[in-house]
């Protein structure tokens, strides 16, 4: 299937911090792909439903327009989403909150796909600290997200970041398996070459960083995605990131918190 992971994350144009995701995967054309997010910020939230295409087809992913899409939570809040075009379904009044468990249900073409995601408690994103390192006489920049991991083990984070408000985004996933209950010590490596259309970060560039507190299943999805794109450590990886959606659907459903910080490189 042609670049399935770009389908999965196309709403965000999320790209590995090492390089663009360009995987040679087996043909799984016709599979349903679901991208769904609920956050602790004001909506409206959207769910995108498409079908994958084969390698030989153009880079166009047909939206599914006849689905029934429902969001609900463990307090009884529920809403049927409305199709607004191109396979995108939108909520109007649904509101996310930390600590709640959310359920997504999609019915289309005689099949039902379900998923659950629990939104973690928010961890305070205190700021960003700039640093740099030298490689072959060239300066490369890093940013350290400032936050303190809670004492309980099992916190998971996703950082997405962009340069000068460019739509192209980069991402990195963190866990507290090494640094549990302590101030964060893991930096974000900013783009430092021109490969794959990246722009080398320089003095004066504005970096916008979004911190998400995510659940374990979503962390596993992005961790596998980074490994498959060349950004993770070695080992055997699955053909597709492990989806948390039932019945063979590709994609993910994430209930997460959001906090945003910006910094200008000096």
C-alpha positions as CSV (number, residue, x, y, z in Angstrom):
1,X,0.0,0.0,0.0
2,X,1.3,3.4,-0.9
3,X,2.7,5.3,2.1
4,X,-0.1,4.1,4.4
5,X,1.3,6.0,7.4
6,X,0.9,9.3,5.6
7,X,-2.7,8.4,5.2
8,X,-3.1,7.6,8.9
9,X,-1.6,10.9,10.1
10,X,-2.5,13.1,7.1
11,X,-4.7,15.4,9.3
12,X,-1.5,16.5,11.0
13,X,1.1,16.0,8.3
14,X,3.1,14.4,11.0
15,X,6.6,13.2,9.9
16,X,9.4,11.5,11.7
17,X,12.1,13.7,13.2
18,X,14.7,11.7,11.3
19,X,13.1,11.7,7.8
20,X,9.9,11.5,5.9
21,X,8.0,8.2,6.3
22,X,8.3,6.3,3.0
23,X,7.8,2.6,3.6
24,X,7.7,-0.3,1.1
25,X,4.7,-2.1,2.5
26,X,2.5,-4.9,1.1
27,X,-0.5,-4.0,-0.9
28,X,-3.5,-3.6,1.5
29,X,-5.7,-1.5,-0.8
30,X,-9.3,-1.2,0.2
31,X,-8.6,-1.4,4.0
32,X,-10.5,1.2,6.1
33,X,-8.3,3.8,7.7
34,X,-9.6,5.7,10.7
35,X,-8.0,8.8,12.3
36,X,-9.7,10.1,15.4
37,X,-8.8,12.5,18.2
38,X,-10.5,13.8,21.4
39,X,-8.6,16.4,23.5
40,X,-9.0,18.5,26.6
41,X,-9.3,21.6,24.4
42,X,-12.5,23.0,22.9
43,X,-13.7,21.1,19.8
44,X,-15.1,20.5,17.3
45,X,-13.3,17.1,17.1
46,X,-13.1,15.3,13.9
47,X,-12.9,11.7,12.7
48,X,-11.5,11.0,9.2
49,X,-12.4,7.8,7.5
50,X,-10.7,6.8,4.2
51,X,-9.8,3.7,2.2
52,X,-6.2,2.8,1.4
53,X,-5.1,2.5,-2.2
54,X,-2.5,0.3,-4.0
55,X,1.0,1.3,-5.0
56,X,-0.1,1.7,-8.6
57,X,-2.8,4.3,-7.9
58,X,-2.5,8.0,-7.6
59,X,-1.7,9.6,-4.2
60,X,-5.5,10.1,-3.5
61,X,-7.3,8.4,-0.7
62,X,-11.0,8.2,-1.1
63,X,-13.1,9.3,1.8
64,X,-15.9,7.1,3.1
65,X,-19.1,9.1,3.2
66,X,-21.8,6.7,4.3
67,X,-20.5,5.9,7.8
68,X,-22.3,6.2,11.1
69,X,-19.8,7.6,13.6
70,X,-20.5,7.9,17.4
71,X,-18.4,9.3,20.2
72,X,-19.2,8.6,23.8
73,X,-17.6,8.6,27.3
74,X,-17.9,6.8,30.6
75,X,-20.2,9.6,32.0
76,X,-22.9,9.1,29.5
77,X,-22.0,11.9,27.1
78,X,-22.7,10.7,23.5
79,X,-22.9,12.3,20.0
80,X,-23.5,11.2,16.5
81,X,-21.0,13.0,14.2
82,X,-22.0,14.7,11.0
83,X,-20.3,14.1,7.7
84,X,-18.9,17.4,6.4
85,X,-17.2,16.1,3.3
86,X,-14.2,14.1,2.1
87,X,-14.7,11.4,4.7
88,X,-14.5,13.8,7.6
89,X,-17.0,13.5,10.4
90,X,-17.4,16.4,12.9
91,X,-18.8,16.6,16.4
92,X,-20.6,19.8,17.5
93,X,-20.9,19.8,21.3
94,X,-18.9,16.8,22.5
95,X,-16.2,17.9,25.1
96,X,-13.1,16.0,26.2
97,X,-11.8,15.9,29.8
98,X,-8.8,14.4,31.5
99,X,-9.4,11.1,33.3
100,X,-12.4,10.1,31.2
101,X,-12.5,7.0,29.0
102,X,-13.8,7.6,25.4
103,X,-15.4,5.2,23.0
104,X,-15.4,5.5,19.2
105,X,-17.8,3.5,17.1
106,X,-17.8,3.5,13.3
107,X,-20.4,1.5,11.2
108,X,-20.0,1.3,7.4
109,X,-20.5,-1.2,4.7
110,X,-22.0,-3.7,7.1
111,X,-19.1,-3.7,9.5
112,X,-18.5,-2.1,12.9
113,X,-15.2,-0.8,14.2
114,X,-14.8,0.2,17.8
115,X,-12.0,1.7,20.0
116,X,-11.5,3.0,23.5
117,X,-8.9,5.5,24.7
118,X,-8.5,6.9,28.2
119,X,-7.4,10.5,28.4
120,X,-4.5,10.8,30.9
121,X,-4.3,13.6,33.5
122,X,-2.4,16.6,32.1
123,X,1.2,17.1,33.0
124,X,2.3,20.7,33.2
125,X,4.4,21.8,30.2
126,X,6.5,24.5,31.8
127,X,8.6,25.7,28.9
128,X,11.4,25.0,26.4
129,X,15.2,25.2,26.9
130,X,17.5,25.7,23.9
131,X,20.8,24.0,23.4
132,X,23.1,23.1,20.5
133,X,25.8,20.7,19.3
134,X,28.4,20.8,16.6
135,X,28.8,18.3,13.8
136,X,31.6,18.9,11.2
137,X,31.7,22.5,12.1
138,X,27.9,23.0,11.6
139,X,25.6,24.0,14.5
140,X,22.5,21.9,15.2
141,X,19.9,22.9,17.7
142,X,17.9,20.9,20.3
143,X,15.0,21.9,22.6
144,X,14.5,20.4,26.0
145,X,10.8,20.2,27.0
146,X,10.6,21.3,30.6
147,X,8.2,19.2,32.6
148,X,8.3,16.9,35.7
149,X,7.0,13.3,35.2
150,X,4.6,12.2,37.9
151,X,5.7,9.6,40.4
152,X,3.4,6.8,39.1
153,X,5.0,4.7,36.4
154,X,3.3,4.6,33.0
155,X,3.1,8.1,31.7
156,X,3.4,8.5,27.9
157,X,4.0,11.6,25.8
158,X,3.9,12.7,22.2
159,X,5.6,15.9,21.0
160,X,4.9,17.4,17.6
161,X,6.8,20.5,16.4
162,X,7.0,22.7,13.4
163,X,9.3,25.4,12.1
164,X,8.0,28.9,11.3
165,X,4.4,27.7,11.3
166,X,5.1,25.4,8.3
167,X,2.4,22.8,7.9
168,X,5.1,20.1,7.9
169,X,5.4,18.7,11.4
170,X,7.9,16.4,13.2
171,X,7.2,14.1,16.1
172,X,8.8,12.3,18.9
173,X,7.4,9.9,21.6
174,X,8.6,9.8,25.2
175,X,7.9,7.3,28.0
176,X,8.8,7.4,31.7
177,X,10.4,4.0,31.7
178,X,13.8,5.5,32.2
179,X,13.1,8.9,33.9
180,X,10.1,8.1,36.0
181,X,9.1,10.7,38.5
182,X,11.9,13.1,37.6
183,X,12.4,16.3,35.5
184,X,12.6,15.5,31.8
185,X,16.1,15.1,30.4
186,X,15.3,14.0,26.8
187,X,15.7,16.7,24.1
188,X,14.0,17.2,20.8
189,X,16.4,17.1,17.9
190,X,15.5,19.9,15.4
191,X,15.9,19.5,11.7
192,X,19.5,19.9,10.8
193,X,19.8,19.1,7.1
194,X,18.0,19.7,3.8
195,X,17.2,16.1,3.0
196,X,13.5,15.2,2.2
197,X,12.6,18.9,2.0
198,X,13.7,19.7,5.6
199,X,14.9,23.2,6.3
200,X,17.9,23.5,8.6
201,X,16.9,25.4,11.8
202,X,18.8,28.6,12.2
203,X,18.9,31.6,14.5
204,X,15.6,33.6,14.3
205,X,13.4,30.6,13.5
206,X,10.2,30.1,15.5
207,X,9.6,26.6,16.8
208,X,6.1,25.6,18.0
209,X,6.0,22.5,20.2
210,X,2.8,20.7,21.1
211,X,2.9,18.3,24.1
212,X,0.3,15.6,24.3
213,X,-0.2,13.2,27.2
214,X,-1.3,10.0,25.5
215,X,-2.4,6.5,26.6
216,X,-0.3,3.4,26.2
217,X,-1.9,2.1,23.0
218,X,-1.4,5.4,21.2
219,X,2.2,5.5,22.4
220,X,2.8,2.0,21.1
221,X,1.3,3.1,17.7
222,X,3.7,6.0,17.4
223,X,6.7,4.1,18.8
224,X,6.2,1.5,16.1
225,X,5.7,4.2,13.4
226,X,9.1,5.8,14.4
227,X,10.8,2.4,14.2
228,X,9.4,1.6,10.8
229,X,10.4,5.0,9.5
230,X,14.0,4.5,10.7
231,X,13.7,6.7,13.8
232,X,13.6,3.9,16.4
233,X,16.1,1.3,17.7
234,X,16.4,-2.0,15.7
235,X,14.5,-5.2,16.2
236,X,11.6,-6.8,14.4
237,X,8.7,-4.4,13.6
238,X,5.2,-5.1,12.4
239,X,4.1,-4.4,8.9
240,X,1.8,-1.7,10.1
241,X,1.8,0.1,13.5
242,X,-0.5,-1.8,15.9
243,X,-3.9,0.0,15.7
244,X,-6.1,0.3,18.7
245,X,-9.2,0.0,16.5
246,X,-11.1,-3.3,16.2
247,X,-12.0,-5.4,13.2
248,X,-8.8,-4.9,11.2
249,X,-9.0,-1.2,10.7
250,X,-5.8,0.8,10.2
251,X,-5.2,4.0,12.1
252,X,-5.7,5.1,15.7
253,X,-8.1,6.7,18.2
254,X,-6.4,9.0,20.7
255,X,-7.9,10.8,23.7
256,X,-5.1,13.1,24.9
257,X,-4.3,16.4,26.6
258,X,-2.7,19.3,24.7
259,X,-0.3,22.1,25.7
260,X,1.6,24.3,23.3
261,X,4.8,26.4,23.8
262,X,6.8,28.4,21.3
263,X,10.4,29.6,21.2
264,X,12.6,31.6,18.9
265,X,16.1,30.2,18.3
266,X,18.8,32.6,19.5
